Amino acid sequence: MSANKLRNSLPEKVIRVGPGFLAKERGHVLEALSTLVPHLGRWDPSDVDVEVSLQDRGGKEQRITLRTSLPGRPPLVAVADSPDITHALHEAKRELIGQLEHQKSAREPANNRRLRSATVRHPGTCVSSGSPK
């Protein structure tokens, strides 16, 4: 399968369009959230679940909620309010990406220390072998 086809099918596999949306809006919602794919790509799509829901449709402040479940991580919830559904989708998506990046940066240094090719004290050396590159 080509990279573009995989990228286009991934949102359909991991993003569930929940309550509040009309059936005809499904494509628009998936397209608006498709840029989440690179941020979720390190997990197996069968283990990732993103549910998007809409509350207060047609109200002054419509609320978009993204609930995300990832293996080995606590659930993430991103919420945005806006009179414009598309704007609220993008705001919630940005909030979720920020949470994903925060989790990644909080975990990365301890988990990948041995995988790094250089250290701060000895740039250009390999940590596992201790020999210069």
Protein Blocks (a to p, Z undefined) as FASTA:
>chain_A
ZZklmmmmmmmmmmccdehiafklmmmmmmmmmmmmmmmmmpcfklpccddddehehiab
dcdddddddehiacdddddddfblklmmmmmmmmmmmmmmmmmmmmmmmmmmmmpmbdfk
lghiafklopaZZ
